[in-house]
């Protein structure tokens, strides 16, 4: 009987895994591979800050799940996971409704192997007002919503300045990790391009960006020297960085910090903290306080046969005190390991334990610069900045594309991207 493998979640790890399984097992008829996701298209999550700022059109970066399934011999099913029955080996997908009408009734799918790869969401730590007044950048829809509001603010402030009013565009970003830092730099770059497209009154000196970080420094995943370098670069770009003063409340038009200071924000983004989606804690699987599914060294959910978890939603221990960090490289490594183990198990061989290899971290400061720390081993690392770091950062996305398309098609995609860059506006203004 053909084995049925269901992958839930089409993020970096889930889509790469479904693609690999489809090409090897689906194409040969050794397994039926299904990918389930609530959306119909995939955008690589580390690009969402570019979508939000207008530096990238999400429509040019998205990949259609059905099209990828047709090319890679897996079947795509649109739906949102609602329940898992470990005994009957079934999952339930929630009903799909649009404008109050049911499009699809709840559905049940059977599985022989279930892989959960549903990613992560931003953790607001229960901070009052955040859900009501701040944007998150966890999905393409959220990034597009922020971008739409940003364009309206561009128009409002530019017109007010043209009319002679003394106004500024104030943006408050909470979280000094990669998302917050990269978004701040991209917004500066976006405003610097406005004069090309007829919005010349809103210049960089009229943009006030405040980056709030509760910790003692930005980018704790990077060496302190690089963190300090990024801090200085952001200051040169006009970004105000506040350290060691967490936000305690979000109100309409402002953030209130722990010391009582108020930060004005026409736009406010919360990019601090990561947790797995809440529904994972309701599936009857063993989870941590942050909703991550506890897995063993083979990425199998603890106490659940035939269920695995990869990526940000998986709590995979490195040692007694550390877990695999929620990064794109982690999802890629987990997907590759689980793919090879499934192939091994089909051949009657023993699975191999997952071993995380930290390849370092890279952070882009838009067109201005980039910094990173490349790891070869625990004792050997190399800090890079500038052009070399920018090329290294760009290569991360290209490697994701290679995993999905192969080398030759990846090169064609790069060529198409170059053509779009040449003929499309440098900033998305719609």
PAMAR-774223 format. One record per residue (C-alpha): residue number from 1; x negated, y, z. Coordinates in steps of 0.001 Angstrom, whole numbers, plus 500000, padded with zeros to 6 digits. Each point is the difference from the previous one (the first is absolute). Example, Ala and Ser with C-alpha at 12.3 -4.5 7.8 and 13.67 -1.06 7.14 Angstrom:
- torlum xx yy zz
- 1 487700 495500 507800 $
- 2 498630 503440 499340 $
//
This chain:
- torlum xx yy zz
- 1 500000 500000 500000 $
- 2 498694 503464 499056 $
- 3 498870 502025 503003 $
- 4 501847 503282 500523 $
- 5 497853 502874 501216 $
- 6 501745 503232 501028 $
- 7 497997 503195 500527 $
- 8 501891 502800 501766 $
- 9 498507 503436 499419 $
- 10 498421 501313 496810 $
- 11 497262 502162 501465 $
- 12 496310 499624 499233 $
- 13 499642 496557 501584 $
- 14 503401 498556 499119 $
- 15 499928 501002 496344 $
- 16 496434 498788 499501 $
- 17 500878 496674 501639 $
- 18 503179 499498 497959 $
- 19 498064 500844 496829 $
- 20 497219 497512 500748 $
- 21 502443 497247 500994 $
- 22 502168 500628 496961 $
- 23 497110 499838 497568 $
- 24 498573 496819 501453 $
- 25 502876 498006 501499 $
- 26 503064 501597 498412 $
- 27 498607 499830 496485 $
- 28 499035 496353 500357 $
- 29 503304 499008 501591 $
- 30 498371 498955 503284 $
- 31 502012 502525 502004 $
- 32 502908 502407 499698 $
- 33 498770 503420 501142 $
- 34 502426 502711 501103 $
- 35 499230 503583 501013 $
- 36 502582 501914 502046 $
- 37 499900 503762 500504 $
- 38 502575 502688 500756 $
- 39 498609 502179 497194 $
- 40 499702 499243 496296 $
- 41 496551 501519 499503 $
- 42 496621 500004 501721 $
- 43 497738 502976 500701 $
- 44 496713 499387 501798 $
- 45 500567 501456 503465 $
- 46 496646 501838 500323 $
- 47 501150 502184 497065 $
- 48 503095 501360 501737 $
- 49 498296 503148 501266 $
- 50 499233 500833 496357 $
- 51 503643 499432 499073 $
- 52 501079 502260 502860 $
- 53 497696 502843 498930 $
- 54 500878 499747 496306 $
- 55 496517 498890 498989 $
- 56 501515 496729 498743 $
- 57 503314 499286 498297 $
- 58 501397 496896 501678 $
- 59 501608 498920 496737 $
- 60 496587 499754 498347 $
- 61 498548 497969 502876 $
- 62 502845 497580 500631 $
- 63 500066 496369 498918 $
- 64 503301 498254 499274 $
- 65 500376 496804 502024 $
- 66 502122 498250 497376 $
- 67 497525 500828 497268 $
- 68 497099 498765 502099 $
- 69 501955 496843 500799 $
- 70 500671 499346 496325 $
- 71 496286 500359 499210 $
- 72 498817 498003 502993 $
- 73 502638 497256 500236 $
- 74 501657 500901 503286 $
- 75 503627 500966 500521 $
- 76 500915 503339 501565 $
- 77 503059 500408 502215 $
- 78 501043 503407 501296 $
- 79 501148 499902 503615 $
- 80 499286 500816 503621 $
- 81 499106 497220 502433 $
- 82 502602 499714 502748 $
- 83 499422 496629 501681 $
- 84 497792 496908 500001 $
- 85 501204 496527 500948 $
- 86 496913 497934 500777 $
- 87 501941 496764 500428 $
- 88 501814 500038 496671 $
- 89 497136 501850 498274 $
- 90 502222 502751 498661 $
- 91 499925 503776 499958 $
- 92 502960 502368 499763 $
- 93 499912 503143 497904 $
- 94 502232 502916 500988 $
- 95 502810 501198 497777 $
- 96 499112 502722 497494 $
- 97 502331 502977 499978 $
- 98 500053 503120 497892 $
- 99 502258 502985 500641 $
- 100 501997 497964 502493 $
- 101 500679 497120 497616 $
- 102 498473 496548 500265 $
- 103 497790 499170 497037 $
- 104 498758 496656 501305 $
- 105 501345 497968 502908 $
- 106 497583 498555 502596 $
- 107 497968 497143 498502 $
- 108 498167 496985 501381 $
- 109 496758 498661 498572 $
- 110 498274 496739 500878 $
- 111 496231 499656 500283 $
- 112 497277 497440 500517 $
- 113 497458 502681 500833 $
- 114 500927 503519 501093 $
- 115 497454 502827 499945 $
- 116 500926 503266 501704 $
- 117 498163 503016 498624 $
- 118 502281 502902 500878 $
- 119 497298 502512 500887 $
- 120 500199 502629 502694 $
- 121 501737 503278 500828 $
- 122 498871 503098 501837 $
- 123 500427 499882 503777 $
- 124 501457 503176 501503 $
- 125 499596 498653 503571 $
- 126 503487 501197 500849 $
- 127 498926 503647 499754 $
- 128 503163 502166 500144 $
- 129 501095 501581 496744 $
- 130 497509 498253 497738 $
- 131 502529 497844 498166 $
- 132 502231 503020 499388 $
- 133 497453 502651 499020 $
- 134 496884 498259 498621 $
- 135 499243 498169 496791 $
- 136 498373 496577 499965 $
- 137 497972 498617 497093 $
- 138 500795 496291 500235 $
- 139 501711 499603 496633 $
- 140 500199 501514 496539 $
- 141 503472 501349 500797 $
- 142 498662 501845 503043 $
- 143 497029 501402 498066 $
- 144 502331 501152 497203 $
- 145 502323 501636 502547 $
- 146 497097 501930 501525 $
- 147 498831 501035 496533 $
- 148 503462 501325 499112 $
- 149 500069 502101 503173 $
- 150 496442 501155 499325 $
- 151 500957 501279 496538 $
- 152 502905 501948 501485 $
- 153 497635 501564 502513 $
- 154 497580 500909 497202 $
- 155 502813 501818 498189 $
- 156 501318 501712 503144 $
- 157 496663 501300 501236 $
- 158 498753 501021 496548 $
- 159 503176 502001 499337 $
- 160 499853 501654 503419 $
- 161 496388 501033 499377 $
- 162 500914 501305 496547 $
- 163 502719 502096 501631 $
- 164 497442 501539 502308 $
- 165 500710 498061 503209 $
- 166 497154 498948 502274 $
- 167 500665 496240 500316 $
- 168 498017 496764 500186 $
- 169 500665 496343 499366 $
- 170 499430 498142 503262 $
- 171 499416 496250 500037 $
- 172 499481 497976 503190 $
- 173 498558 496486 499779 $
- 174 499790 497702 503027 $
- 175 497332 497310 499802 $
- 176 496299 500329 499262 $
- 177 499638 496635 498310 $
- 178 499541 499438 496283 $
- 179 503570 500935 499003 $
- 180 500046 503300 501877 $
- 181 496532 501056 498861 $
- 182 500571 499031 496365 $
- 183 503401 501699 499851 $
- 184 498579 503231 501413 $
- 185 497296 500110 497307 $
- 186 502436 499129 497208 $
- 187 502365 502805 501029 $
- 188 497157 502520 499815 $
- 189 499174 498732 496530 $
- 190 503648 500194 498895 $
- 191 500319 503638 501053 $
- 192 496737 500837 498223 $
- 193 501619 498841 496721 $
- 194 503225 502013 500303 $
- 195 498699 503052 498150 $
- 196 499572 497861 496860 $
- 197 503739 499321 499976 $
- 198 501332 503509 500634 $
- 199 500066 500005 503796 $
- 200 496979 502233 500477 $
- 201 501173 501880 503078 $
- 202 499729 496956 502288 $
- 203 496250 499656 500404 $
- 204 497890 497971 502424 $
- 205 499741 502901 502450 $
- 206 503793 499882 500320 $
- 207 499971 496307 500911 $
- 208 499685 499116 503684 $
- 209 499396 496311 500701 $
- 210 499621 498802 503570 $
- 211 498778 496455 500603 $
- 212 500778 498741 503509 $
- 213 498100 497023 501424 $
- 214 500486 498643 503512 $
- 215 496523 498470 500118 $
- 216 496617 501622 500421 $
- 217 499104 499854 496300 $
- 218 501358 499369 496542 $
- 219 499741 496640 498237 $
- 220 498984 497739 502899 $
- 221 499378 497122 497553 $
- 222 497028 501903 498565 $
- 223 496648 500747 501648 $
- 224 500037 503207 502028 $
- 225 497622 501745 497598 $
- 226 502425 499526 497105 $
- 227 502916 501007 502204 $
- 228 498244 503262 500796 $
- 229 499208 500494 496310 $
- 230 503676 499614 499085 $
- 231 500971 502413 502776 $
- 232 497654 502645 498584 $
- 233 501190 499428 496424 $
- 234 503635 500423 501049 $
- 235 499142 503213 501838 $
- 236 498367 501319 496814 $
- 237 503206 499189 498131 $
- 238 501934 502096 502506 $
- 239 501539 497110 501943 $
- 240 500312 500631 503737 $
- 241 499146 496862 501975 $
- 242 501239 499582 503584 $
- 243 498494 497119 501994 $
- 244 500926 498487 503364 $
- 245 503386 501693 500107 $
- 246 502780 497580 499004 $
- 247 503400 501080 498739 $
- 248 502673 499480 502641 $
- 249 503050 501162 498048 $
- 250 501127 500959 496509 $
- 251 502571 502737 499630 $
- 252 501485 501648 496942 $
- 253 497171 501974 498437 $
- 254 497379 499278 502647 $
- 255 497980 497459 501934 $
- 256 499544 500302 503754 $
- 257 496658 498722 501261 $
- 258 499122 498497 503355 $
- 259 498595 503282 501330 $
- 260 503156 501894 499008 $
- 261 498533 501502 496837 $
- 262 502417 500298 497072 $
- 263 498917 499325 496418 $
- 264 502184 501444 497258 $
- 265 500930 497589 497266 $
- 266 502133 500644 496920 $
- 267 499022 496410 499218 $
- 268 498995 497490 502671 $
- 269 498510 496559 499443 $
- 270 499510 497288 502612 $
- 271 497086 497739 499083 $
- 272 498923 498789 503442 $
- 273 500143 496369 501033 $
- 274 500931 496755 498252 $
- 275 502403 497215 500910 $
- 276 501721 497166 498201 $
- 277 503706 500439 499126 $
- 278 502424 499555 502905 $
- 279 502007 497193 498387 $
- 280 497050 497618 500287 $
- 281 500547 499836 503755 $
- 282 503530 498667 499343 $
- 283 499020 497032 497815 $
- 284 499230 497591 502836 $
- 285 496261 500025 499333 $
- 286 497251 500776 502494 $
- 287 499125 503705 499721 $
- 288 497873 502619 501763 $
- 289 501342 503222 501495 $
- 290 499404 501745 496686 $
- 291 502219 497398 498269 $
- 292 497100 498285 498210 $
- 293 500479 496256 499528 $
- 294 497433 498002 501933 $
- 295 498128 497653 497681 $
- 296 497259 497434 500490 $
- 297 496679 499906 498188 $
- 298 501743 498451 496970 $
- 299 502504 502912 499835 $
- 300 502847 497724 501065 $
- 301 502568 501520 502346 $
- 302 499525 498550 503468 $
- 303 502617 497384 500829 $
- 304 501502 500062 496513 $
- 305 499151 497336 497445 $
- 306 499851 501110 496364 $
- 307 500217 503731 500855 $
- 308 497027 502290 499411 $
- 309 499359 503725 500333 $
- 310 497429 502194 498275 $
- 311 499132 503677 499849 $
- 312 501053 502716 502428 $
- 313 502833 497921 501489 $
- 314 497632 497220 501125 $
- 315 498215 499980 503364 $
- 316 496890 497980 499222 $
- 317 497397 499997 502767 $
- 318 496350 500663 499181 $
- 319 498976 499284 503577 $
- 320 501532 500312 503475 $
- 321 500185 503778 499804 $
- 322 500438 500844 496315 $
- 323 502483 499342 497214 $
- 324 499587 500326 496250 $
- 325 500662 503701 499252 $
- 326 502980 501044 497857 $
- 327 498168 500893 496810 $
- 328 500413 499222 496321 $
- 329 496764 498008 500031 $
- 330 501403 497830 502805 $
- 331 503129 499202 497990 $
- 332 497894 499189 496941 $
- 333 497730 497638 501955 $
- 334 502934 498283 501703 $
- 335 501833 499521 496698 $
- 336 496908 498483 498411 $
- 337 499403 497670 502945 $
- 338 503602 498803 500146 $
- 339 500118 499476 496244 $
- 340 496923 497788 500142 $
- 341 501378 498102 502995 $
- 342 503305 499312 498257 $
- 343 498073 498658 497037 $
- 344 497874 497878 502324 $
- 345 503044 498616 501830 $
- 346 501666 499068 496724 $
- 347 496912 497951 499187 $
- 348 500100 498294 503398 $
- 349 497030 501931 501374 $
- 350 499717 501744 503349 $
- 351 500597 503738 500204 $
- 352 497137 502331 500904 $
- 353 500224 502573 502788 $
- 354 500284 503656 499069 $
- 355 496957 502127 500764 $
- 356 500366 503746 499678 $
- 357 497082 501831 498401 $
- 358 499930 503717 500685 $
- 359 498903 501654 496757 $
- 360 500109 503468 501566 $
- 361 502312 502972 499541 $
- 362 500306 502698 497368 $
- 363 501895 503279 500223 $
- 364 500759 502379 497143 $
- 365 500121 503775 500382 $
- 366 501786 500436 496674 $
- 367 497771 501473 497258 $
- 368 497826 501695 502603 $
- 369 498075 497039 501419 $
- 370 500200 496527 501496 $
- 371 498248 498214 502841 $
- 372 499605 496396 500992 $
- 373 498152 497298 501829 $
- 374 499224 496836 498043 $
- 375 499400 496863 502049 $
- 376 497829 497139 498762 $
- 377 499803 498277 503381 $
- 378 500404 500793 503683 $
- 379 496478 501381 500093 $
- 380 499777 501564 496538 $
- 381 502106 502934 498865 $
- 382 499600 503016 497735 $
- 383 501622 503401 500360 $
- 384 500846 501766 496737 $
- 385 501429 503373 499059 $
- 386 500813 502004 496907 $
- 387 500115 498591 496472 $
- 388 498865 496496 500932 $
- 389 502684 499776 502676 $
- 390 502632 501256 497548 $
- 391 499124 497262 497507 $
- 392 500016 497402 502777 $
- 393 503405 501248 501172 $
- 394 501431 499847 496462 $
- 395 498678 496458 499595 $
- 396 502240 498769 502829 $
- 397 503115 500634 497926 $
- 398 498389 498545 496907 $
- 399 499232 496783 501861 $
- 400 503661 499787 501000 $
- 401 500943 500434 496344 $
- 402 497484 497331 498991 $
- 403 501616 497557 502447 $
- 404 503389 500663 498401 $
- 405 499061 500262 496319 $
- 406 496586 498447 499487 $
- 407 496927 501792 498667 $
- 408 501084 500726 496422 $
- 409 503445 501314 500828 $
- 410 498519 502041 502851 $
- 411 497706 501699 497476 $
- 412 503021 500759 497798 $
- 413 501826 501463 503010 $
- 414 496983 502212 500740 $
- 415 500035 501214 496375 $
- 416 503713 500818 500247 $
- 417 499381 501839 503272 $
- 418 497304 502088 498309 $
- 419 502380 500869 497150 $
- 420 502739 500996 502461 $
- 421 497505 502161 501864 $
- 422 499126 501733 496731 $
- 423 503545 500689 498799 $
- 424 501993 500316 503223 $
- 425 499968 503027 502344 $
- 426 497416 499745 502774 $
- 427 502756 500548 502551 $
- 428 503470 498486 500009 $
- 429 502429 502924 500172 $
- 430 503358 498273 499716 $
//
